[in-house]
Amino acid sequence: CGFDTVLLETVGSGQQEASAQGLANLLVLVLTPDAGDHVQLIKAGVLEDAGMVVVTRGTKPEALAMATLLEEVMATRRIRPLVQRVDSLTGEGVPELAQGLS
């Protein structure tokens, strides 16, 4: 396509992500800590397909709690995608995210 890096965004969790996985070198799952999505994602098995999980609003206590929960769940399932907390207001975690994407 002429570009070194292409980002493809899908919405929700389901069939679109399964299709996108065949196109992507890295599947990144982005979660917001206060949306309550993490429980459904844990049940749905989406974590097994992700190469990286990004938790937004990373400086909030809810983000730390979500990241910790995700790491615990993944450890019990013996899967190890990188979990990265980021905060767009403070920039915290953004350099680490960029490094993980490269």
MOPAC internal coordinates of N, CA, C and O (Angstrom, degrees):
PM7 1SCF
backbone

  N    0.0000 0     0.00 0     0.00 0    0    0    0
  C    1.4420 1     0.00 0     0.00 0    1    0    0
  C    1.5201 1   111.94 1     0.00 0    2    1    0
  O    1.2310 1   119.80 1   176.62 1    3    2    1
  N    1.3384 1   117.98 1    -3.38 1    3    2    1
  C    1.4484 1   119.75 1   176.02 1    5    3    2
  C    1.5173 1   115.22 1    92.21 1    6    5    3
  O    1.2310 1   119.27 1   177.65 1    7    6    5
  N    1.3163 1   118.99 1    -2.35 1    7    6    5
  C    1.4531 1   121.94 1  -179.52 1    9    7    6
  C    1.5246 1   109.29 1  -117.44 1   10    9    7
  O    1.2310 1   120.67 1   -34.00 1   11   10    9
  N    1.3409 1   116.32 1   146.00 1   11   10    9
  C    1.4626 1   120.46 1   177.23 1   13   11   10
  C    1.5180 1   111.39 1   -72.41 1   14   13   11
  O    1.2310 1   120.57 1   142.91 1   15   14   13
  N    1.3269 1   116.52 1   -37.09 1   15   14   13
  C    1.4563 1   121.83 1  -178.34 1   17   15   14
  C    1.5219 1   109.36 1  -129.55 1   18   17   15
  O    1.2310 1   120.78 1   -48.01 1   19   18   17
  N    1.3154 1   116.12 1   131.99 1   19   18   17
  C    1.4581 1   121.58 1   177.02 1   21   19   18
  C    1.5206 1   107.27 1  -128.62 1   22   21   19
  O    1.2310 1   120.45 1   -52.19 1   23   22   21
  N    1.3295 1   116.74 1   127.81 1   23   22   21
  C    1.4605 1   121.92 1   175.54 1   25   23   22
  C    1.5143 1   108.47 1  -102.28 1   26   25   23
  O    1.2310 1   120.69 1   -50.63 1   27   26   25
  N    1.3123 1   116.29 1   129.37 1   27   26   25
  C    1.4544 1   123.09 1   179.57 1   29   27   26
  C    1.5157 1   107.33 1  -118.80 1   30   29   27
  O    1.2310 1   120.54 1   -59.52 1   31   30   29
  N    1.3271 1   116.58 1   120.48 1   31   30   29
  C    1.4631 1   120.70 1  -178.61 1   33   31   30
  C    1.5171 1   109.29 1  -106.13 1   34   33   31
  O    1.2310 1   121.48 1   -44.86 1   35   34   33
  N    1.3440 1   114.77 1   135.14 1   35   34   33
  C    1.4648 1   120.59 1   173.10 1   37   35   34
  C    1.5191 1   107.16 1  -120.40 1   38   37   35
  O    1.2310 1   120.36 1   -15.32 1   39   38   37
  N    1.3058 1   116.91 1   164.68 1   39   38   37
  C    1.4592 1   120.82 1   179.91 1   41   39   38
  C    1.5171 1   109.56 1  -113.49 1   42   41   39
  O    1.2310 1   121.48 1   -32.07 1   43   42   41
  N    1.3265 1   114.77 1   147.93 1   43   42   41
  C    1.4548 1   118.97 1   178.07 1   45   43   42
  C    1.5075 1   111.97 1    72.76 1   46   45   43
  O    1.2310 1   121.27 1    12.18 1   47   46   45
  N    1.3159 1   115.18 1  -167.82 1   47   46   45
  C    1.4611 1   120.23 1   175.54 1   49   47   46
  C    1.5168 1   106.83 1  -135.91 1   50   49   47
  O    1.2310 1   121.65 1   -54.76 1   51   50   49
  N    1.3118 1   114.44 1   125.24 1   51   50   49
  C    1.4520 1   118.26 1  -178.71 1   53   51   50
  C    1.5024 1   112.08 1   162.84 1   54   53   51
  O    1.2310 1   120.70 1    42.68 1   55   54   53
  N    1.3038 1   116.27 1  -137.32 1   55   54   53
  C    1.4577 1   122.26 1  -172.25 1   57   55   54
  C    1.5261 1   113.22 1   -61.76 1   58   57   55
  O    1.2310 1   119.92 1   144.47 1   59   58   57
  N    1.3370 1   117.77 1   -35.53 1   59   58   57
  C    1.4567 1   120.31 1  -179.06 1   61   59   58
  C    1.5268 1   110.90 1   -61.17 1   62   61   59
  O    1.2310 1   120.67 1   139.59 1   63   62   61
  N    1.3350 1   116.32 1   -40.41 1   63   62   61
  C    1.4529 1   119.67 1  -179.43 1   65   63   62
  C    1.5151 1   110.84 1   -67.20 1   66   65   63
  O    1.2310 1   119.79 1   142.98 1   67   66   65
  N    1.3189 1   118.00 1   -37.02 1   67   66   65
  C    1.4619 1   120.79 1   177.81 1   69   67   66
  C    1.5211 1   110.30 1   -62.67 1   70   69   67
  O    1.2310 1   120.22 1   140.68 1   71   70   69
  N    1.3143 1   117.19 1   -39.32 1   71   70   69
  C    1.4672 1   120.85 1   177.26 1   73   71   70
  C    1.5202 1   110.99 1   -69.09 1   74   73   71
  O    1.2310 1   120.27 1   139.47 1   75   74   73
  N    1.3108 1   117.10 1   -40.53 1   75   74   73
  C    1.4629 1   121.47 1  -178.61 1   77   75   74
  C    1.5210 1   111.07 1   -67.10 1   78   77   75
  O    1.2310 1   119.94 1   149.47 1   79   78   77
  N    1.3010 1   117.72 1   -30.53 1   79   78   77
  C    1.4555 1   121.01 1  -177.66 1   81   79   78
  C    1.5225 1   111.44 1   -59.74 1   82   81   79
  O    1.2310 1   120.19 1   144.86 1   83   82   81
  N    1.3123 1   117.23 1   -35.14 1   83   82   81
  C    1.4518 1   120.77 1   178.78 1   85   83   82
  C    1.5188 1   113.25 1   -69.91 1   86   85   83
  O    1.2310 1   120.09 1   161.38 1   87   86   85
  N    1.3161 1   117.44 1   -18.62 1   87   86   85
  C    1.4579 1   122.36 1  -179.31 1   89   87   86
  C    1.5254 1   113.12 1   -96.42 1   90   89   87
  O    1.2310 1   120.28 1   161.00 1   91   90   89
  N    1.3071 1   117.07 1   -19.00 1   91   90   89
  C    1.4623 1   121.43 1  -168.27 1   93   91   90
  C    1.5226 1   112.49 1  -103.93 1   94   93   91
  O    1.2310 1   121.24 1   -33.90 1   95   94   93
  N    1.3296 1   115.23 1   146.10 1   95   94   93
  C    1.4638 1   121.18 1   170.10 1   97   95   94
  C    1.5210 1   110.68 1   -78.65 1   98   97   95
  O    1.2310 1   121.05 1   149.64 1   99   98   97
  N    1.3300 1   115.59 1   -30.36 1   99   98   97
  C    1.4571 1   121.25 1  -177.81 1  101   99   98
  C    1.5212 1   108.63 1  -141.49 1  102  101   99
  O    1.2310 1   120.21 1   -54.45 1  103  102  101
  N    1.3135 1   117.21 1   125.55 1  103  102  101
  C    1.4544 1   122.26 1   176.20 1  105  103  102
  C    1.5250 1   107.88 1   -98.92 1  106  105  103
  O    1.2310 1   120.86 1   -60.94 1  107  106  105
  N    1.3399 1   115.97 1   119.06 1  107  106  105
  C    1.4609 1   122.08 1  -178.09 1  109  107  106
  C    1.5219 1   108.19 1  -109.25 1  110  109  107
  O    1.2310 1   120.91 1   -55.28 1  111  110  109
  N    1.3116 1   115.86 1   124.72 1  111  110  109
  C    1.4514 1   122.45 1   177.90 1  113  111  110
  C    1.5266 1   107.53 1   -99.20 1  114  113  111
  O    1.2310 1   119.56 1   -59.72 1  115  114  113
  N    1.3327 1   118.45 1   120.28 1  115  114  113
  C    1.4648 1   122.95 1  -178.16 1  117  115  114
  C    1.5174 1   108.39 1  -107.93 1  118  117  115
  O    1.2310 1   120.95 1   -55.01 1  119  118  117
  N    1.3384 1   115.78 1   124.99 1  119  118  117
  C    1.4649 1   121.80 1  -177.47 1  121  119  118
  C    1.5152 1   110.81 1  -124.67 1  122  121  119
  O    1.2310 1   120.88 1   -34.62 1  123  122  121
  N    1.3087 1   115.92 1   145.38 1  123  122  121
  C    1.4613 1   123.03 1   174.10 1  125  123  122
  C    1.5214 1   107.31 1  -104.63 1  126  125  123
  O    1.2310 1   119.39 1   -53.26 1  127  126  125
  N    1.3277 1   118.76 1   126.74 1  127  126  125
  C    1.4605 1   120.79 1  -170.74 1  129  127  126
  C    1.5188 1   115.62 1   -63.50 1  130  129  127
  O    1.2310 1   119.68 1   152.60 1  131  130  129
  N    1.3161 1   118.22 1   -27.40 1  131  130  129
  C    1.4592 1   118.75 1  -175.24 1  133  131  130
  C    1.5262 1   113.17 1   -99.71 1  134  133  131
  O    1.2310 1   120.10 1  -169.09 1  135  134  133
  N    1.3305 1   117.42 1    10.91 1  135  134  133
  C    1.4626 1   120.09 1  -179.03 1  137  135  134
  C    1.5208 1   112.94 1   -88.73 1  138  137  135
  O    1.2310 1   119.95 1   164.21 1  139  138  137
  N    1.3376 1   117.70 1   -15.79 1  139  138  137
  C    1.4540 1   120.50 1  -179.76 1  141  139  138
  C    1.5150 1   113.77 1    77.62 1  142  141  139
  O    1.2310 1   120.05 1  -173.01 1  143  142  141
  N    1.3292 1   117.50 1     6.99 1  143  142  141
  C    1.4628 1   121.34 1  -177.94 1  145  143  142
  C    1.5167 1   113.08 1   -70.67 1  146  145  143
  O    1.2310 1   119.99 1   155.14 1  147  146  145
  N    1.3162 1   117.63 1   -24.86 1  147  146  145
  C    1.4566 1   120.14 1  -171.95 1  149  147  146
  C    1.5169 1   113.07 1   -60.95 1  150  149  147
  O    1.2310 1   119.92 1   145.11 1  151  150  149
  N    1.3137 1   117.75 1   -34.89 1  151  150  149
  C    1.4604 1   119.96 1   179.61 1  153  151  150
  C    1.5162 1   110.40 1   -64.66 1  154  153  151
  O    1.2310 1   120.00 1   134.90 1  155  154  153
  N    1.3240 1   117.60 1   -45.10 1  155  154  153
  C    1.4655 1   121.20 1   179.07 1  157  155  154
  C    1.5267 1   110.94 1   -65.40 1  158  157  155
  O    1.2310 1   120.26 1   141.18 1  159  158  157
  N    1.3219 1   117.10 1   -38.82 1  159  158  157
  C    1.4598 1   119.89 1  -179.43 1  161  159  158
  C    1.5183 1   111.59 1   -67.62 1  162  161  159
  O    1.2310 1   120.64 1   142.32 1  163  162  161
  N    1.3160 1   116.37 1   -37.68 1  163  162  161
  C    1.4672 1   120.10 1   177.93 1  165  163  162
  C    1.5171 1   109.28 1   -62.53 1  166  165  163
  O    1.2310 1   120.17 1   137.74 1  167  166  165
  N    1.3216 1   117.27 1   -42.26 1  167  166  165
  C    1.4573 1   121.72 1   179.29 1  169  167  166
  C    1.5230 1   111.72 1   -68.48 1  170  169  167
  O    1.2310 1   120.32 1   141.86 1  171  170  169
  N    1.3233 1   116.99 1   -38.14 1  171  170  169
  C    1.4616 1   121.37 1  -173.06 1  173  171  170
  C    1.5226 1   113.45 1   -75.95 1  174  173  171
  O    1.2310 1   119.56 1   165.67 1  175  174  173
  N    1.3228 1   118.45 1   -14.33 1  175  174  173
  C    1.4480 1   120.60 1   179.70 1  177  175  174
  C    1.5080 1   114.38 1    79.93 1  178  177  175
  O    1.2310 1   119.76 1  -163.09 1  179  178  177
  N    1.3208 1   118.06 1    16.91 1  179  178  177
  C    1.4594 1   121.72 1  -179.74 1  181  179  178
  C    1.5273 1   110.73 1   -67.45 1  182  181  179
  O    1.2310 1   120.10 1   152.25 1  183  182  181
  N    1.3170 1   117.41 1   -27.75 1  183  182  181
  C    1.4598 1   120.89 1  -178.62 1  185  183  182
  C    1.5228 1   112.23 1   -60.89 1  186  185  183
  O    1.2310 1   120.44 1   148.11 1  187  186  185
  N    1.3178 1   116.77 1   -31.89 1  187  186  185
  C    1.4630 1   120.01 1  -178.02 1  189  187  186
  C    1.5287 1   112.28 1   -64.31 1  190  189  187
  O    1.2310 1   120.00 1   153.52 1  191  190  189
  N    1.3207 1   117.60 1   -26.48 1  191  190  189
  C    1.4623 1   121.38 1  -178.47 1  193  191  190
  C    1.5168 1   113.42 1   -89.01 1  194  193  191
  O    1.2310 1   120.15 1   160.94 1  195  194  193
  N    1.3253 1   117.32 1   -19.06 1  195  194  193
  C    1.4661 1   120.76 1  -174.62 1  197  195  194
  C    1.5211 1   111.47 1   -78.17 1  198  197  195
  O    1.2310 1   121.07 1   -40.09 1  199  198  197
  N    1.3182 1   115.57 1   139.91 1  199  198  197
  C    1.4543 1   121.24 1   172.07 1  201  199  198
  C    1.5150 1   111.16 1   -93.40 1  202  201  199
  O    1.2310 1   120.95 1   161.58 1  203  202  201
  N    1.3235 1   115.78 1   -18.42 1  203  202  201
  C    1.4533 1   122.36 1   178.24 1  205  203  202
  C    1.5198 1   108.21 1  -152.16 1  206  205  203
  O    1.2310 1   120.94 1   -38.57 1  207  206  205
  N    1.3338 1   115.81 1   141.43 1  207  206  205
  C    1.4604 1   121.57 1   175.45 1  209  207  206
  C    1.5223 1   107.06 1  -119.35 1  210  209  207
  O    1.2310 1   120.66 1   -55.08 1  211  210  209
  N    1.3290 1   116.35 1   124.92 1  211  210  209
  C    1.4619 1   122.08 1  -179.78 1  213  211  210
  C    1.5220 1   108.03 1  -110.56 1  214  213  211
  O    1.2310 1   121.07 1   -53.47 1  215  214  213
  N    1.3274 1   115.56 1   126.53 1  215  214  213
  C    1.4606 1   121.61 1   176.46 1  217  215  214
  C    1.5241 1   106.82 1  -106.96 1  218  217  215
  O    1.2310 1   120.69 1   -62.64 1  219  218  217
  N    1.3348 1   116.28 1   117.36 1  219  218  217
  C    1.4594 1   121.17 1  -178.35 1  221  219  218
  C    1.5281 1   110.48 1   -80.00 1  222  221  219
  O    1.2310 1   121.55 1    -7.52 1  223  222  221
  N    1.3209 1   114.64 1   172.48 1  223  222  221
  C    1.4741 1   121.87 1  -177.95 1  225  223  222
  C    1.5273 1   109.84 1    55.02 1  226  225  223
  O    1.2310 1   121.82 1  -135.47 1  227  226  225
  N    1.3278 1   114.13 1    44.53 1  227  226  225
  C    1.4529 1   123.19 1  -168.76 1  229  227  226
  C    1.5024 1   117.53 1   -60.40 1  230  229  227
  O    1.2310 1   119.31 1   161.79 1  231  230  229
  N    1.3385 1   118.92 1   -18.21 1  231  230  229
  C    1.4630 1   119.62 1   179.94 1  233  231  230
  C    1.5239 1   112.55 1   -87.56 1  234  233  231
  O    1.2310 1   120.40 1   172.05 1  235  234  233
  N    1.3262 1   116.84 1    -7.95 1  235  234  233
  C    1.4635 1   119.61 1   178.79 1  237  235  234
  C    1.5313 1   110.50 1   -77.90 1  238  237  235
  O    1.2310 1   120.10 1   -33.70 1  239  238  237
  N    1.3323 1   117.42 1   146.30 1  239  238  237
  C    1.4679 1   120.05 1   177.53 1  241  239  238
  C    1.5342 1   112.41 1   -57.56 1  242  241  239
  O    1.2310 1   120.55 1   147.67 1  243  242  241
  N    1.3320 1   116.55 1   -32.33 1  243  242  241
  C    1.4638 1   120.38 1   179.64 1  245  243  242
  C    1.5291 1   111.37 1   -64.42 1  246  245  243
  O    1.2310 1   120.72 1   146.80 1  247  246  245
  N    1.3237 1   116.24 1   -33.20 1  247  246  245
  C    1.4659 1   120.44 1   178.83 1  249  247  246
  C    1.5249 1   110.77 1   -68.27 1  250  249  247
  O    1.2310 1   120.38 1   137.69 1  251  250  249
  N    1.3151 1   116.88 1   -42.31 1  251  250  249
  C    1.4619 1   120.16 1   177.34 1  253  251  250
  C    1.5260 1   109.98 1   -63.59 1  254  253  251
  O    1.2310 1   120.59 1   136.82 1  255  254  253
  N    1.3308 1   116.48 1   -43.18 1  255  254  253
  C    1.4653 1   120.03 1   179.29 1  257  255  254
  C    1.5266 1   110.91 1   -62.42 1  258  257  255
  O    1.2310 1   120.51 1   137.80 1  259  258  257
  N    1.3311 1   116.63 1   -42.20 1  259  258  257
  C    1.4627 1   120.11 1   179.73 1  261  259  258
  C    1.5217 1   110.89 1   -65.71 1  262  261  259
  O    1.2310 1   119.95 1   134.77 1  263  262  261
  N    1.3257 1   117.71 1   -45.23 1  263  262  261
  C    1.4607 1   121.29 1   179.87 1  265  263  262
  C    1.5232 1   110.72 1   -60.68 1  266  265  263
  O    1.2310 1   120.41 1   138.39 1  267  266  265
  N    1.3217 1   116.83 1   -41.61 1  267  266  265
  C    1.4617 1   121.42 1   178.40 1  269  267  266
  C    1.5245 1   110.84 1   -63.61 1  270  269  267
  O    1.2310 1   120.38 1   134.89 1  271  270  269
  N    1.3323 1   116.88 1   -45.11 1  271  270  269
  C    1.4629 1   121.04 1   177.94 1  273  271  270
  C    1.5246 1   111.19 1   -60.65 1  274  273  271
  O    1.2310 1   120.56 1   134.70 1  275  274  273
  N    1.3156 1   116.54 1   -45.30 1  275  274  273
  C    1.4628 1   120.34 1  -179.98 1  277  275  274
  C    1.5193 1   111.37 1   -61.75 1  278  277  275
  O    1.2310 1   120.12 1   137.07 1  279  278  277
  N    1.3234 1   117.37 1   -42.93 1  279  278  277
  C    1.4656 1   120.88 1   178.92 1  281  279  278
  C    1.5210 1   111.17 1   -63.25 1  282  281  279
  O    1.2310 1   120.22 1   140.69 1  283  282  281
  N    1.3383 1   117.18 1   -39.31 1  283  282  281
  C    1.4617 1   120.89 1   178.21 1  285  283  282
  C    1.5241 1   111.54 1   -65.39 1  286  285  283
  O    1.2310 1   120.72 1   135.16 1  287  286  285
  N    1.3270 1   116.24 1   -44.84 1  287  286  285
  C    1.4699 1   120.56 1   179.82 1  289  287  286
  C    1.5222 1   110.03 1   -63.28 1  290  289  287
  O    1.2310 1   120.54 1   135.85 1  291  290  289
  N    1.3182 1   116.57 1   -44.15 1  291  290  289
  C    1.4612 1   119.48 1  -178.95 1  293  291  290
  C    1.5221 1   111.47 1   -65.94 1  294  293  291
  O    1.2310 1   120.03 1   144.59 1  295  294  293
  N    1.3245 1   117.55 1   -35.41 1  295  294  293
  C    1.4648 1   120.47 1   178.28 1  297  295  294
  C    1.5303 1   110.68 1   -63.75 1  298  297  295
  O    1.2310 1   120.34 1   140.07 1  299  298  297
  N    1.3265 1   116.96 1   -39.93 1  299  298  297
  C    1.4688 1   119.26 1   179.05 1  301  299  298
  C    1.5234 1   111.34 1   -68.41 1  302  301  299
  O    1.2310 1   120.17 1   152.89 1  303  302  301
  N    1.3236 1   117.28 1   -27.11 1  303  302  301
  C    1.4735 1   121.70 1   178.86 1  305  303  302
  C    1.5261 1   112.02 1   -92.02 1  306  305  303
  O    1.2310 1   120.96 1   178.75 1  307  306  305
  N    1.3240 1   115.77 1    -1.25 1  307  306  305
  C    1.4674 1   122.14 1  -179.23 1  309  307  306
  C    1.5307 1   112.85 1    58.70 1  310  309  307
  O    1.2310 1   121.43 1  -139.31 1  311  310  309
  N    1.3174 1   114.87 1    40.69 1  311  310  309
  C    1.4673 1   120.51 1   172.75 1  313  311  310
  C    1.5205 1   106.84 1  -118.46 1  314  313  311
  O    1.2310 1   120.29 1   -31.89 1  315  314  313
  N    1.3044 1   117.04 1   148.11 1  315  314  313
  C    1.4664 1   120.13 1  -172.58 1  317  315  314
  C    1.5242 1   114.81 1  -134.10 1  318  317  315
  O    1.2310 1   118.95 1  -128.02 1  319  318  317
  N    1.3252 1   119.61 1    51.98 1  319  318  317
  C    1.4641 1   116.19 1   172.01 1  321  319  318
  C    1.5266 1   109.44 1   -69.80 1  322  321  319
  O    1.2310 1   121.09 1   -28.80 1  323  322  321
  N    1.2959 1   115.52 1   151.20 1  323  322  321
  C    1.4553 1   121.61 1   176.74 1  325  323  322
  C    1.5250 1   108.94 1   -66.84 1  326  325  323
  O    1.2310 1   119.99 1   -47.13 1  327  326  325
  N    1.3344 1   117.63 1   132.87 1  327  326  325
  C    1.4605 1   122.44 1   173.68 1  329  327  326
  C    1.5181 1   106.94 1  -108.21 1  330  329  327
  O    1.2310 1   120.95 1   -59.13 1  331  330  329
  N    1.3314 1   115.79 1   120.87 1  331  330  329
  C    1.4587 1   121.21 1  -176.69 1  333  331  330
  C    1.5266 1   109.96 1  -125.04 1  334  333  331
  O    1.2310 1   120.48 1   -54.43 1  335  334  333
  N    1.3320 1   116.69 1   125.57 1  335  334  333
  C    1.4644 1   120.85 1   173.29 1  337  335  334
  C    1.5119 1   108.31 1   -91.05 1  338  337  335
  O    1.2310 1   120.59 1   -45.13 1  339  338  337
  N    1.3326 1   116.48 1   134.87 1  339  338  337
  C    1.4642 1   121.39 1   177.80 1  341  339  338
  C    1.5193 1   109.89 1  -132.51 1  342  341  339
  O    1.2310 1   121.02 1   -27.79 1  343  342  341
  N    1.3137 1   115.65 1   152.21 1  343  342  341
  C    1.4602 1   121.24 1   176.07 1  345  343  342
  C    1.5197 1   108.08 1  -136.00 1  346  345  343
  O    1.2310 1   120.73 1   -63.71 1  347  346  345
  N    1.3143 1   116.20 1   116.29 1  347  346  345
  C    1.4693 1   119.92 1  -176.43 1  349  347  346
  C    1.5261 1   112.60 1   -71.78 1  350  349  347
  O    1.2310 1   119.93 1   156.42 1  351  350  349
  N    1.3175 1   117.74 1   -23.58 1  351  350  349
  C    1.4674 1   119.43 1  -179.80 1  353  351  350
  C    1.5207 1   112.14 1   -76.30 1  354  353  351
  O    1.2310 1   120.36 1   140.57 1  355  354  353
  N    1.3221 1   116.92 1   -39.43 1  355  354  353
  C    1.4608 1   120.36 1  -177.74 1  357  355  354
  C    1.5301 1   112.27 1   -98.81 1  358  357  355
  O    1.2310 1   120.38 1   161.51 1  359  358  357
  N    1.3275 1   116.89 1   -18.49 1  359  358  357
  C    1.4612 1   120.84 1  -176.50 1  361  359  358
  C    1.5138 1   113.05 1    84.78 1  362  361  359
  O    1.2310 1   120.43 1   177.86 1  363  362  361
  N    1.3267 1   116.79 1    -2.14 1  363  362  361
  C    1.4593 1   120.26 1  -178.99 1  365  363  362
  C    1.5241 1   110.49 1   -60.25 1  366  365  363
  O    1.2310 1   120.83 1   -48.71 1  367  366  365
  N    1.3085 1   116.01 1   131.29 1  367  366  365
  C    1.4572 1   121.56 1   176.81 1  369  367  366
  C    1.5230 1   115.01 1    84.21 1  370  369  367
  O    1.2310 1   119.91 1   167.73 1  371  370  369
  N    1.3288 1   117.77 1   -12.27 1  371  370  369
  C    1.4637 1   120.42 1  -177.26 1  373  371  370
  C    1.5312 1   112.26 1   -66.23 1  374  373  371
  O    1.2310 1   118.93 1   135.40 1  375  374  373
  N    1.3417 1   119.65 1   -44.60 1  375  374  373
  C    1.4727 1   118.50 1   177.19 1  377  375  374
  C    1.5341 1   112.05 1   -60.59 1  378  377  375
  O    1.2310 1   120.47 1   140.56 1  379  378  377
  N    1.3283 1   116.71 1   -39.44 1  379  378  377
  C    1.4723 1   120.52 1   179.07 1  381  379  378
  C    1.5222 1   110.21 1   -66.24 1  382  381  379
  O    1.2310 1   120.50 1   141.70 1  383  382  381
  N    1.3185 1   116.64 1   -38.30 1  383  382  381
  C    1.4733 1   120.62 1   176.67 1  385  383  382
  C    1.5226 1   110.19 1   -62.29 1  386  385  383
  O    1.2310 1   120.70 1   132.58 1  387  386  385
  N    1.3260 1   116.26 1   -47.42 1  387  386  385
  C    1.4726 1   120.22 1   179.87 1  389  387  386
  C    1.5179 1   110.74 1   -60.08 1  390  389  387
  O    1.2310 1   120.18 1   140.17 1  391  390  389
  N    1.3116 1   117.27 1   -39.83 1  391  390  389
  C    1.4698 1   121.21 1   178.89 1  393  391  390
  C    1.5261 1   110.17 1   -65.89 1  394  393  391
  O    1.2310 1   120.11 1   139.28 1  395  394  393
  N    1.3301 1   117.40 1   -40.72 1  395  394  393
  C    1.4564 1   120.99 1   179.04 1  397  395  394
  C    1.5112 1   113.24 1   -67.12 1  398  397  395
  O    1.2310 1   120.31 1   153.27 1  399  398  397
  N    1.3261 1   117.01 1   -26.73 1  399  398  397
  C    1.4644 1   121.05 1   179.51 1  401  399  398
  C    1.5245 1   112.39 1   -81.67 1  402  401  399
  O    1.2310 1   120.58 1   160.98 1  403  402  401
  N    1.3328 1   116.50 1   -19.02 1  403  402  401
  C    1.4803 1   118.77 1  -177.32 1  405  403  402
  C    1.5108 1   112.44 1   -85.45 1  406  405  403
  O    1.2310 1   120.10 1   180.00 1  407  406  405

